[in-house]
């Protein structure tokens, strides 16, 4: 089993797209013609993040999804430091944290009142 994708519903779809493309390094790719405004963002050839504009009607019987955060693992020190440089260059505030016992480093970025993104790197790759 693996994570297939995360869907984020947002009022400012273009700001979210810019963040995930310009800062996180994802890219816009093919998306089926659903009839609602959105993007599929790809990482390593897979559509891992689906963005949908707020106001899109929820499917009958399904509550509006709530997501605390989605997390992306960074596997090398150079990519980690490049990410931090891009966040700083774009003046995007972030919080650092360390996972107790494992030594993993985390960066948290608040994108909207109910949406945060975590980037994490293992202690061995820092």
C-alpha positions as CSV (number, residue, x, y, z in Angstrom):
1,X,0.0,0.0,0.0
2,X,1.2,3.5,-0.7
3,X,-0.3,7.0,-0.7
4,X,-2.0,7.6,-4.1
5,X,-2.8,11.3,-3.9
6,X,-4.1,14.1,-1.7
7,X,-6.9,16.5,-2.7
8,X,-6.8,20.1,-1.5
9,X,-9.9,22.3,-1.9
10,X,-8.9,26.0,-1.9
11,X,-10.2,29.5,-2.5
12,X,-6.9,30.5,-4.1
13,X,-6.1,27.7,-6.5
14,X,-3.4,29.7,-8.4
15,X,-1.5,30.5,-5.2
16,X,-1.6,26.8,-4.2
17,X,-0.4,25.8,-7.7
18,X,2.5,28.3,-7.6
19,X,3.6,27.1,-4.1
20,X,3.6,23.4,-5.1
21,X,5.3,24.1,-8.4
22,X,7.7,26.9,-7.6
23,X,8.6,25.9,-4.1
24,X,7.9,22.2,-3.6
25,X,9.1,21.2,-7.1
26,X,5.9,19.4,-8.3
27,X,4.8,20.0,-11.9
28,X,1.4,20.4,-13.5
29,X,0.4,17.4,-15.6
30,X,-2.5,15.8,-17.4
31,X,-5.9,15.8,-15.7
32,X,-9.2,14.2,-16.9
33,X,-11.9,16.7,-18.0
34,X,-14.0,16.5,-14.8
35,X,-16.0,19.6,-15.4
36,X,-14.6,21.4,-12.3
37,X,-11.7,23.7,-12.1
38,X,-8.5,22.1,-10.9
39,X,-5.0,20.8,-11.4
40,X,-3.2,17.5,-11.0
41,X,0.4,18.0,-9.7
42,X,2.9,15.4,-10.4
43,X,6.0,14.0,-8.6
44,X,8.2,11.3,-10.1
45,X,5.6,10.7,-12.8
46,X,2.6,10.3,-10.5
47,X,-0.3,12.7,-9.8
48,X,0.2,13.0,-6.1
49,X,-1.7,16.2,-5.4
50,X,-5.1,17.2,-6.8
51,X,-6.1,20.9,-6.4
52,X,-9.8,21.8,-6.7
53,X,-11.3,25.3,-6.5
54,X,-13.6,25.9,-3.5
55,X,-17.2,26.1,-4.3
56,X,-17.1,22.8,-6.2
57,X,-20.1,20.9,-5.0
58,X,-19.3,17.9,-2.7
59,X,-20.5,14.5,-3.9
60,X,-24.0,13.6,-2.4
61,X,-23.6,11.9,1.0
62,X,-20.0,12.9,1.4
63,X,-18.9,15.5,3.9
64,X,-16.4,18.2,2.8
65,X,-13.0,16.6,3.4
66,X,-10.7,18.1,6.0
67,X,-7.0,17.7,5.8
68,X,-4.6,18.6,8.6
69,X,-1.5,18.4,6.4
70,X,0.2,16.5,3.7
71,X,3.8,15.5,3.9
72,X,6.6,15.2,1.4
73,X,9.8,13.3,2.2
74,X,13.0,14.8,0.9
75,X,15.8,12.2,0.3
76,X,19.0,14.2,0.1
77,X,20.7,17.1,1.8
78,X,21.1,19.2,-1.3
79,X,17.4,19.1,-2.2
80,X,16.6,19.9,1.5
81,X,18.7,23.0,1.6
82,X,17.5,24.1,-1.9
83,X,13.9,23.8,-0.6
84,X,14.8,26.0,2.4
85,X,16.5,28.5,0.1
86,X,13.4,28.7,-2.1
87,X,11.1,29.2,0.9
88,X,13.3,32.0,2.2
89,X,13.7,33.6,-1.2
90,X,9.9,33.7,-1.6
91,X,9.5,35.1,2.0
92,X,7.3,32.1,2.9
93,X,7.3,31.6,6.7
94,X,7.9,28.1,8.0
95,X,8.5,26.3,11.3
96,X,11.3,23.8,12.0
97,X,10.8,20.8,14.2
98,X,12.7,17.6,15.1
99,X,11.0,14.2,15.6
100,X,12.0,12.9,19.0
101,X,14.1,9.7,18.9
102,X,14.5,9.5,15.1
103,X,16.2,12.9,14.6
104,X,14.2,13.5,11.4
105,X,13.9,17.2,10.6
106,X,10.6,18.7,9.7
107,X,9.5,22.0,8.1
108,X,5.8,23.1,8.4
109,X,4.3,25.7,6.1
110,X,0.8,27.0,6.7
111,X,-0.8,27.6,3.3
112,X,-4.3,28.4,4.5
113,X,-6.2,28.4,7.8
114,X,-6.9,24.6,7.5
115,X,-4.0,23.5,5.3
116,X,-0.4,22.8,6.2
117,X,2.4,21.2,4.3
118,X,5.2,19.2,6.0
119,X,8.5,18.5,4.4
120,X,10.6,15.9,6.3
121,X,14.1,14.5,5.9
122,X,15.7,11.6,7.8
123,X,18.7,12.3,10.1
124,X,20.9,10.2,7.8
125,X,20.2,12.4,4.8
126,X,20.7,15.8,6.5
